[in-house]
């Protein structure tokens, strides 16, 4: 949540570098943005409401002073938490004496109490944010020097933060983190600090990860400090193997459709894992006494699908909980339990909190994540990287199916049938390759045209396809803004069927297994009440008003069935003139609780 980015080096267009880099982090928050840059020993701030992606740097650089020589700059693209979307609440925030500028990602829980004390001391606040409190606190302790003043201010904060600070008197870029991601990019005679790697990928692939309760001070080198012991620490440089193209849209109009199309390759890439490592993890699952799958949003739906997959394939009971709910279920966790955390970003605050809770009880943690080096990756006992490449559209697509593929593989591993699982998934991957063609997309576009003006739609599934009905609904909601809900087919008659009226679009996800007849009966119940039945199924059925053919894929059917829904959601978003990459009110990585 919120993208932050800073530059310090020997290039003199620091403000431009920061603005361009922030555009690549816009998926993290896009309601307002701002930059603070140092020129002529003065810190200047510029901020705006709106998307940074729409800002034309070249047209405005002279007017706004961005063309002045500047080798130190910080910027922020905001997803509002404290205070509405206004220029005053946009970051950076300055101290009262305007000598210090700060950007922040996270939430300071005790900011009201700190603010009250500062107000008593005569500080005036210009925004409603928690962040401004940090800037004022640093000013309050300025006599200690910038670095010590920041340390003192940080010691008073409760909550989570990633902050970047610059001041007019020191030629330093200072950053610190507790709970929100920060990565340092090390170039030749220059450093970058960002909440995600794509911001600086065009300049360097050499990165150092800042961990919780650590600070980095950049002059012409990067010095890392452990804030708990106040000692210097050494960091390892990690080379990132992402290419710049994978983080760009290329010829596609949006990241979402690019990422959907990449599923031609991502599933086979995901399952291309070291079999020994997979079997080591399988052993952990088989030996654990109590296993919990934990994730949020789409990853949470993937976890629920995981419970079904482990039950069906390996006859294994694996619990599922949303990250935010897990703390209320922790009583059952012991040092023999295993937590399987599923996350694209590896930075979701609710999932991280669940992991912390489980670790305190001595449980082991396996993470299934996309972003290597993310917090989850580093705090887990084991990690499986799904290798989907950067996923930038807010709506998760390729990461979802890659996570599903890994859970399917693990379930087959637990059943002692790893190779069978691999073949099944490779077959599904090749079927997806065949599906993703312009004719298929045109067929879905025709459907999108038909249903684009409806206010509500429903999705039903049964067995393995029930979690996918929930996932289909979230996909439709977040980019089309049509009210969509997913149900277990059998649950309809217990209430939701009252929502069906003449013409209501209802998507039915059909698996060619023992659930097929029942889900078709459920669809009939909807049809009898006037519902418009959209069947996602290997075979056509007279009851379908619109048939979306999917290849027969056995236990991989949830992976295959979600693909047309992703395309449909994308097309509905475009037809309804929504930006599918940056849906309203959302952000890609939810790093606040
Ligand atoms: O990065 P994570 O996978 O942990 O993110 C979890 C959810 O925030 C995420 O899946 C969200 O629900 C997506 N926008 C859904 O498409």
Boltz pocket constraint, residues with backbone or C-beta under 6 A from the ligand:
constraints:
  - pocket:
      binder: B
      contacts: [[A, 296], [A, 297], [A, 298], [A, 299], [A, 300], [A, 342], [A, 343], [A, 344], [A, 345], [A, 346], [A, 347], [A, 348], [A, 351], [A, 394], [A, 395], [A, 396], [A, 397], [A, 474], [A, 475], [A, 478], [A, 587], [A, 588], [A, 589], [A, 590]]
      max_distance: 6.0
